[in-house]
C-alpha cells in the first residue's frame, strides 16, 4: 500500500495557547466565576490563572488542567480551541 504526504494547514502552538487563553477568560466571565474561585476549584494558584488568561500564548496548561477548567465552567473542551 502506497502512502503519500497530504497537505494540511495547521495553526501554530502559540496561536492555540492564545485561543485557549482568550476562551478561558471568556467562558469564566460568562459563568460569573472569579479567577480566584476558578483557581480554588481546579487546585492551582490564582497567579497561574492570571498568567494563563493574560499572557496570551506565553503560558499553557496540561490537558488535564484544561479538562478541569472546562468541567468547572460547564463547557466543552473544544470550545477553548475556537
N, C-alpha and C positions, 0 to 999 in steps of 0.2 A: 504494500500500500504506500503510495507516494504522499509525502507531506509537503506543504508549501507555506510560506510566510504570508499571513493575511495582514492587511492594513487596518490599524486601529488608531484612533485619536484619543489619547489619554491626557487628562489634566495633571498638573504637577502635584507632588506631595504637599508642597507649600499651599497650593490653592485648596486642596482638600482640607488641610488644617484650618485655613481661613474660613471656608464654608462651615466647618464644624463650629468654630468659634462664634461666628455670627448667628448660627442657628441655635446653639445652646443658649445664648443670651436671649434670642427672640422667643424661644419656647419657655424659657424660665420666666420671662416677663409676662407672657400670655397666661402662665399658670399662677402668676402673682406670688412667686416664691423669691425670697431674697437670696443673694449669693451665699450669705451665711447659713441660711436654712438648707440650701442645696448641699453645701459642704458637709453639714452635720448629717444629712440624710444618706449621703453616699460614703461617708467616712474619710473625707480628705480635708485639707486645710482651706480656710476661706481664701488665703493667698493663692492657692492653686486655682480655684475657680476664677478669681480676678485675673490671673495671668492667662488662663485658658480663653476667657472671653475678650480680653483687651489686647493681647499681644499679636493677634491676627496672624496665625501661622507660625509664630515662633515657639509656641508651646503646644504640644499634642497630649493625647492621653491614650491609655490602653483600650483595647476592645471591651474589656470587662468594665472599665470605668464608664465608657460611653454607654454600654448596656444599662448600667445602674442609673445614669443620668436620664436616659430615655424612659426607664421604668418609673422613676420619681416624677418626671414631667408628663407622664402618661401620653407619650408619643412614640411612633415607630422610629426605630434607629435609623432607617434610611432617610428620614426627613432631615437629618443633620448633614447629609451629603449634597443636598439640592442647592 
